Amino acid sequence: MKSARRSSDCRRSSCPIANALDLLGDRWTLLIVRDLVFRGFREFGQFLAGGERIATNILAERLDRLRCAGLAVRCDHPVDGKRYRYYLTEKGIDLIPVLVQLSLWGAKYTPDHAAPEKVLREMRADPDRVVAGLRASLLKELGVVRKS
């Protein structure tokens, strides 16, 4: 009798870094998460107009990938029934510390970055407080979305 196939059988590696990169390691996915966290983007058009020049088919695929992985949810738009809004789940919100540290690392080693210096100062001074504030805000928003 065959045993049930475990989800780990589909992975190329048992390394947690490799597993995370399989989901997040392309050119666009973490930028979409960044925009959900730091820029408050919720609608497809906001991501398109965000300045990264992502193609519509790539954006749609990455948003679907985030949904399928349980990192984001898609909800009907409250006004326009032809559109959707996207929100991070708790699993997606748990990426905030990664984004904060990646921001600090990137700002340190790319002196011509465009990150707001005030935000970077706050992250450097107390990254845990920044993470907690963002986390609380996004969890509150997610709670409202789930109740509606």
PLY file of the C-alpha trace (Angstrom):
ply
format ascii 1.0
element vertex 148
property float x
property float y
property float z
element edge 147
property int vertex1
property int vertex2
end_header
0.00 0.00 0.00
1.36 3.40 -0.99
1.80 6.01 1.68
0.19 9.42 1.25
2.48 11.90 -0.43
3.73 14.55 1.96
3.91 18.19 0.94
7.65 18.09 1.56
7.96 15.57 -1.32
7.22 18.40 -3.76
10.02 20.61 -2.49
13.42 20.58 -4.12
15.17 20.91 -0.78
14.58 20.56 2.94
16.45 23.83 3.54
14.11 26.51 4.92
15.99 29.25 3.03
15.56 27.39 -0.25
11.88 26.84 0.53
11.36 30.55 1.26
13.22 31.54 -1.90
11.09 29.18 -3.97
8.12 31.33 -2.99
9.64 34.78 -2.49
12.92 34.79 -4.40
11.83 36.10 -7.77
12.21 39.69 -8.90
8.68 40.83 -7.96
7.08 39.01 -5.05
8.79 40.77 -2.15
8.22 44.12 -3.87
4.49 43.40 -3.91
4.65 42.47 -0.21
6.66 45.67 0.39
3.93 47.70 -1.28
1.24 46.01 0.80
3.17 46.72 4.02
4.85 50.09 3.54
2.87 51.80 0.81
-0.61 50.57 1.72
-1.38 49.34 -1.77
-4.55 47.26 -1.92
-5.66 47.43 -5.56
-4.21 46.00 -8.75
-3.94 49.45 -10.35
-1.95 50.80 -7.42
0.70 48.14 -7.92
0.82 48.88 -11.65
1.21 52.61 -11.02
3.76 52.07 -8.22
6.77 52.82 -10.39
8.32 49.35 -10.66
7.02 48.77 -14.21
5.67 45.30 -13.51
3.73 43.75 -16.38
0.05 43.05 -15.73
0.38 39.31 -16.34
3.32 39.06 -13.92
1.49 41.08 -11.28
-1.62 38.90 -11.60
0.46 35.73 -11.33
2.39 36.95 -8.28
-0.78 38.07 -6.48
-2.28 34.63 -7.18
0.92 32.98 -5.93
0.73 35.00 -2.69
-2.91 33.96 -2.28
-2.24 30.28 -2.98
0.61 30.28 -0.47
-1.66 31.79 2.18
0.30 35.06 2.37
-2.50 37.26 1.04
-6.25 37.29 0.60
-8.32 38.84 -2.16
-11.60 40.50 -1.27
-14.30 42.09 -3.37
-13.89 45.84 -3.74
-16.41 47.61 -1.48
-17.57 49.97 -4.26
-16.66 48.46 -7.63
-17.76 44.84 -8.03
-15.38 44.39 -10.97
-12.28 44.98 -8.83
-10.59 43.34 -5.86
-8.56 44.44 -2.88
-5.58 42.52 -1.50
-4.53 42.15 2.12
-1.74 40.27 3.82
-2.71 37.36 6.05
-0.98 36.71 9.37
1.48 34.52 7.47
2.26 37.41 5.12
2.42 39.89 7.98
5.09 37.67 9.55
7.38 38.79 6.69
7.60 42.32 8.14
10.81 41.66 10.13
12.41 40.30 6.95
11.41 43.44 5.04
12.72 45.73 7.78
16.09 43.97 7.91
16.32 43.81 4.12
15.55 47.55 3.98
18.29 48.32 6.49
20.79 46.11 4.69
19.90 47.58 1.29
20.13 51.16 2.56
23.50 50.47 4.14
25.04 49.03 0.98
23.30 51.12 -1.70
24.03 54.74 -0.83
21.91 56.07 -3.71
18.69 54.47 -2.39
15.37 56.34 -2.26
14.14 55.14 1.14
12.94 57.96 3.40
15.69 58.73 5.89
13.18 59.29 8.71
11.83 55.75 8.27
15.33 54.29 8.14
16.28 56.16 11.34
13.23 54.67 13.09
14.12 51.19 11.81
17.74 51.53 12.94
16.81 52.92 16.36
14.18 50.34 17.25
13.37 47.77 14.55
11.20 45.76 16.95
8.96 48.79 17.58
8.63 49.44 13.83
7.74 45.79 13.22
5.22 45.79 16.08
3.54 48.96 14.82
3.24 47.72 11.25
2.09 44.32 12.44
-0.62 45.78 14.69
-1.90 48.06 11.94
-2.08 45.29 9.34
-3.65 42.79 11.74
-6.31 45.35 12.64
-7.02 45.94 8.95
-7.19 42.18 8.32
-9.63 41.78 11.21
-11.93 44.39 9.70
-11.74 42.71 6.29
-12.54 39.28 7.72
-15.57 40.62 9.61
-17.09 42.19 6.51
0 1
1 2
2 3
3 4
4 5
5 6
6 7
7 8
8 9
9 10
10 11
11 12
12 13
13 14
14 15
15 16
16 17
17 18
18 19
19 20
20 21
21 22
22 23
23 24
24 25
25 26
26 27
27 28
28 29
29 30
30 31
31 32
32 33
33 34
34 35
35 36
36 37
37 38
38 39
39 40
40 41
41 42
42 43
43 44
44 45
45 46
46 47
47 48
48 49
49 50
50 51
51 52
52 53
53 54
54 55
55 56
56 57
57 58
58 59
59 60
60 61
61 62
62 63
63 64
64 65
65 66
66 67
67 68
68 69
69 70
70 71
71 72
72 73
73 74
74 75
75 76
76 77
77 78
78 79
79 80
80 81
81 82
82 83
83 84
84 85
85 86
86 87
87 88
88 89
89 90
90 91
91 92
92 93
93 94
94 95
95 96
96 97
97 98
98 99
99 100
100 101
101 102
102 103
103 104
104 105
105 106
106 107
107 108
108 109
109 110
110 111
111 112
112 113
113 114
114 115
115 116
116 117
117 118
118 119
119 120
120 121
121 122
122 123
123 124
124 125
125 126
126 127
127 128
128 129
129 130
130 131
131 132
132 133
133 134
134 135
135 136
136 137
137 138
138 139
139 140
140 141
141 142
142 143
143 144
144 145
145 146
146 147
